[in-house]
Amino acid sequence: MAGVPFIGGSAPRALRKPVLEVSLGSAGAKDWASAVMSATVEAGLAPGVDAAELVVTASADTPTVAVGDTGTVSLGYEDEGTTLVFTGEVESVRAGIVGATRIVATNGGAALSRLRVNRSYEQQKAGDVVGDLAGEAGVATASVEDGIDFAFLVVDDRRSAYVHVAELARKSGFVAYVTTDGELTFAPLLGGQAVQSFAYGIDVLAFETADSAPVVATVTSVGEGAAGSQGADAWSWLVKDPASVTGSAGADPPELLVADASLRSADAARTAAGGLASGAALLAAGGRLLVPGAPAVIVGSTIEVADAPDDALNGSFVVRSIRHGFSRSEGFTTLAGLSRSDGAGGLLGALGGLL
């Protein structure tokens, strides 16, 4: 492959040198440069918790860290510089008499996963609830959009705050995740211009896709209360006919009927039905792509694959999960979990028909 340019880089791929920069605790990138033997960063949609694991040498020159120390991990190439891929704080440090020390850091997803509250919200949007939970957990927010309207909503401690956030995202037709800056995003998964393109025979190490029959294609949500027909203040009333708090999305089998007491209006029931159906569509057409390290590829971004011999492998994909791996022995690779975003069976087409 010598002499073949790597898409997104300025030097031939065979000549590119991967670079890792770690800033953690009181030590900077120069302090960690010779100590880190490998690094792994994994991120995805809520309620999965993102994590970075560093394997460092057990020597006197290795910087020391403690649980609660904050820092960042950046990856890239010597000719192009590094890109931030993780921001968080140390969750655990495992050391022994001999061998390496393993440092695990997590981000705001862990803080939200530890938070359990009993709280009620009246006449609030999903985004308001998410913002309140993020504030309670001490998690900064990036884009938090309104989402579904709730006449009345209870958040209880049977589930973590992050599970509640993920559920609110599904009902709103959104996704939730923590950005590389450590900020919570609660917004639609809209795709957009590809952050990077990967060509078969040049950039693709391994790639597989799967189009499967949908587990759910049509969702009907049935709520409670009379807010759908008697005004917002009637959310607590009983109704004989639930038609005023019922909404559907989709028209094909298989069908799913969901009873949800948090849905107190027809608009809320309809939005939730569309959100649940679109969540199922997110998983129906996807794949996994392994490429040389690509730090620009992040959760929620769009990538393109081109020139594959099977045309079904080409096109645009939205990134659901990411795993960056860096080691001195194996180099730098990126494994991305994808959902197709183009074509008749694509994610964005499916969402357009449901919401």
C-alpha positions in Angstrom: 0.0 0.0 0.0 3.0 2.3 0.0 2.3 5.4 -2.0 -1.5 5.2 -1.6 -2.9 8.2 0.2 -5.0 7.6 3.2 -8.3 9.5 3.0 -8.2 12.4 5.5 -4.4 12.4 5.8 -1.5 14.1 4.1 1.1 11.4 4.1 1.0 7.9 2.4 -0.7 5.4 4.7 2.4 3.2 5.0 4.3 6.2 6.3 1.8 7.5 8.8 2.7 7.3 12.5 -0.1 7.0 15.0 0.0 9.4 17.9 -1.6 9.1 21.4 -1.9 12.1 23.8 -3.1 11.6 27.3 -3.6 14.3 29.8 -4.8 12.9 33.2 -4.6 14.3 36.7 -1.7 16.7 37.1 0.4 15.0 34.4 0.3 16.2 30.8 0.9 14.5 27.4 4.7 14.6 27.7 4.6 12.9 31.1 2.4 10.1 29.8 4.1 9.7 26.3 6.5 6.9 27.3 4.3 5.3 30.0 1.2 4.3 28.0 1.5 0.9 26.3 -2.1 0.8 25.0 -5.3 2.7 25.1 -8.9 1.7 24.3 -11.8 4.1 24.1 -15.4 2.8 23.7 -18.4 5.0 23.3 -22.1 4.5 22.2 -25.7 5.6 22.7 -27.3 5.7 26.1 -27.7 3.9 28.4 -24.3 2.4 27.6 -21.5 4.1 29.6 -18.4 5.2 27.7 -15.0 4.3 29.0 -11.3 4.7 28.3 -8.8 2.1 29.5 -5.1 2.9 29.7 -2.5 0.2 30.2 0.7 1.9 31.6 4.1 0.7 32.6 4.7 0.0 36.3 7.8 2.1 36.7 9.0 4.9 38.9 8.7 7.4 36.0 5.0 6.6 35.4 2.7 9.4 36.5 0.3 8.6 39.4 -3.4 9.1 39.3 -6.3 8.7 41.8 -9.9 7.9 41.4 -11.7 11.2 40.6 -8.9 12.7 38.6 -10.0 14.2 35.3 -8.4 14.2 31.9 -8.6 13.6 28.2 -7.5 11.2 25.5 -6.6 12.3 22.0 -5.6 10.2 19.0 -4.3 10.9 15.6 -1.3 10.9 13.3 2.1 12.6 13.5 1.5 14.4 10.1 -2.0 15.6 11.0 -2.1 16.1 14.7 -4.5 14.6 17.3 -8.3 14.8 17.8 -10.0 14.6 21.1 -11.8 11.2 21.5 -12.6 11.1 25.2 -13.1 13.4 28.3 -13.8 11.9 31.7 -12.5 11.1 35.1 -10.7 8.1 36.6 -13.1 5.4 37.8 -10.6 2.7 38.9 -6.8 2.1 39.1 -5.6 -1.5 39.2 -1.9 -2.1 40.1 0.2 -5.0 41.2 3.7 -5.8 42.4 4.6 -6.8 38.8 3.1 -6.1 35.5 1.2 -3.1 34.1 -1.2 -0.7 35.8 -4.7 -0.4 34.3 -6.5 2.9 34.6 -10.2 3.1 33.6 -11.9 6.4 33.1 -15.6 7.1 32.5 -17.6 10.2 31.5 -21.0 11.7 32.4 -22.8 8.5 31.4 -21.4 6.9 34.6 -22.5 9.8 36.7 -26.0 9.5 35.3 -26.0 5.7 35.8 -25.2 6.1 39.4 -27.9 8.7 40.0 -31.3 7.4 41.2 -34.1 9.8 42.1 -37.8 9.8 42.9 -39.2 12.9 41.3 -42.3 14.1 39.4 -42.6 16.6 36.6 -45.8 18.4 35.6 -46.2 20.2 32.2 -42.6 19.6 31.2 -40.9 18.7 28.0 -38.5 15.7 27.8 -35.6 18.0 27.3 -36.4 19.8 30.5 -36.4 16.6 32.5 -33.1 15.5 30.9 -31.6 18.9 31.7 -32.7 18.6 35.3 -31.3 15.0 35.7 -28.0 16.1 34.1 -27.7 19.0 36.5 -28.4 16.7 39.4 -25.6 14.4 38.3 -23.2 17.2 37.6 -23.1 16.5 33.9 -22.6 19.3 31.3 -25.0 19.4 28.4 -24.4 20.1 24.7 -27.5 20.0 22.5 -30.6 19.1 24.5 -33.8 19.6 22.4 -37.3 19.7 23.7 -38.7 16.3 22.7 -42.0 15.0 23.8 -44.4 17.0 26.0 -45.5 15.4 29.3 -48.5 16.6 31.2 -47.2 14.5 34.1 -44.1 12.3 34.5 -42.6 10.3 37.3 -38.9 9.4 37.4 -38.3 6.7 40.1 -35.3 5.0 41.5 -36.1 1.6 40.2 -34.0 2.6 37.2 -30.9 4.9 36.9 -31.2 8.4 35.5 -29.3 7.4 32.4 -31.9 4.7 31.7 -34.6 7.3 32.1 -32.7 9.6 29.7 -32.4 6.8 27.1 -36.1 6.0 27.4 -37.1 9.7 27.0 -34.9 9.8 23.9 -36.6 6.7 22.4 -40.1 8.2 23.1 -39.1 11.5 21.5 -37.5 9.8 18.4 -34.1 11.1 19.6 -30.8 9.5 20.7 -28.8 10.4 23.8 -25.0 10.1 24.2 -22.1 11.9 25.8 -19.8 13.8 23.4 -16.0 13.6 23.2 -16.0 16.8 25.2 -17.9 15.0 28.0 -21.3 16.8 27.4 -24.7 15.1 27.2 -26.5 15.3 23.8 -30.3 14.7 23.6 -31.4 15.2 20.0 -32.6 13.5 16.7 -30.1 11.3 14.9 -30.1 13.2 11.6 -27.0 12.1 9.8 -25.5 14.9 7.7 -22.4 15.3 5.7 -19.9 12.4 6.1 -17.0 13.2 8.4 -14.8 10.7 6.5 -15.0 8.4 3.5 -13.5 4.9 3.4 -12.6 3.2 0.1 -12.6 -0.6 -0.3 -9.1 -1.9 -1.0 -7.5 1.2 0.6 -9.0 2.0 4.0 -11.3 -0.9 4.9 -9.8 -3.7 7.0 -13.1 -5.5 7.6 -16.7 -4.7 7.0 -20.0 -6.5 7.3 -23.6 -5.4 7.1 -26.9 -7.0 8.0 -30.4 -6.2 6.8 -32.9 -8.0 9.0 -36.6 -8.2 9.2 -37.8 -5.6 11.7 -38.8 -6.8 15.1 -41.3 -4.0 15.2 -42.7 -2.0 12.3 -45.9 -0.6 13.7 -46.3 0.8 17.2 -49.5 1.8 18.9 -49.1 3.7 22.2 -52.0 4.0 24.7 -51.7 6.5 27.5 -53.8 7.5 30.5 -55.7 10.6 31.6 -58.0 13.0 29.8 -55.4 15.7 28.8 -55.8 14.7 25.2 -59.4 15.8 25.1 -60.1 18.0 28.2 -57.0 20.2 28.4 -53.6 19.8 30.0 -54.9 20.1 33.5 -57.1 17.0 33.1 -54.1 14.6 32.9 -55.2 12.9 36.2 -58.8 12.2 35.1 -60.0 8.8 34.2 -61.4 8.2 30.7 -63.8 5.5 29.5 -62.5 5.6 25.9 -58.7 5.7 25.5 -58.9 6.9 21.9 -58.0 10.5 23.0 -54.7 9.2 24.4 -53.8 6.8 21.7 -51.3 7.2 18.9 -49.8 5.0 16.1 -46.8 5.0 13.8 -46.2 2.7 10.9 -48.6 0.5 8.8 -46.9 -2.9 8.4 -46.5 -5.9 10.6 -45.2 -6.9 13.0 -47.2 -4.7 15.4 -46.6 -3.7 19.0 -49.1 -2.3 21.5 -47.6 -0.4 24.4 -49.5 0.9 27.4 -47.6 3.8 29.0 -49.1 5.9 31.9 -46.7 8.7 31.2 -48.5 9.5 28.0 -51.3 11.9 28.9 -52.3 13.3 25.5 -52.8 12.2 21.9 -49.7 14.1 20.8 -47.5 12.4 23.4 -48.9 9.0 22.5 -48.3 9.6 18.8 -44.8 11.0 19.3 -43.9 8.0 21.5 -45.2 5.5 19.0 -43.0 7.1 16.3 -40.0 7.2 18.5 -40.3 3.6 19.5 -40.8 2.5 15.9 -37.8 4.5 14.8 -35.7 3.0 17.5 -36.5 -0.4 16.1 -35.6 0.8 12.6 -32.2 1.9 14.0 -31.2 -1.7 14.5 -32.8 -3.3 11.5 -30.1 -2.3 9.0 -26.6 -2.0 10.3 -23.1 -3.2 10.3 -19.6 -3.1 11.7 -16.6 -1.4 10.0 -13.0 -1.8 11.0 -10.6 0.7 9.6 -7.1 2.2 10.3 -7.5 4.7 13.2 -10.1 7.3 12.4 -10.5 9.7 15.4 -12.9 12.0 13.5 -15.5 9.2 13.5 -17.6 9.7 16.6 -21.0 8.6 17.9 -23.8 10.3 15.9 -21.6 11.2 12.9 -22.0 10.0 9.3 -19.4 8.1 7.3 -19.3 6.8 3.7 -18.1 3.5 2.3 -17.2 3.4 -1.4 -15.9 1.0 -4.1 -16.9 -2.2 -2.4 -17.5 -5.1 -4.9 -21.0 -5.7 -3.4 -23.0 -2.5 -3.9 -25.0 -3.3 -0.8 -21.9 -2.4 1.2 -21.6 1.1 -0.3 -23.3 4.2 0.9 -23.8 6.4 4.0 -24.0 5.1 7.5 -24.7 6.7 10.9 -22.3 5.7 13.7 -24.1 4.1 16.7 -20.9 3.0 18.6 -17.2 3.4 18.3 -14.1 1.6 19.6 -10.7 3.2 19.2 -7.8 0.9 19.9 -4.1 2.0 20.2 -1.1 0.0 21.2 2.6 0.1 20.5 2.5 -3.5 19.1 -0.7 -3.3 17.0 -1.0 0.3 16.0 -4.2 2.3 15.8 -7.6 1.0 14.6 -11.2 2.1 14.8 -14.2 -0.3 15.0 -17.6 1.4 14.3 -21.1 0.1 14.8 -23.3 1.5 12.1 -26.9 2.0 10.9 -27.6 2.6 7.2 -28.8 6.1 6.6 -29.4 6.2 2.9 -31.6 4.3 0.4 -35.1 3.0 0.7 -34.3 0.9 3.7 -32.1 3.5 5.3 -32.5 4.9 8.8 -33.4 8.4 7.7 -36.0 7.1 5.2 -37.5 5.0 7.9 -37.7 7.9 10.4 -39.3 10.1 7.8 -42.1 7.6 7.4 -42.6 7.2 11.1 -42.4 10.6 12.7 
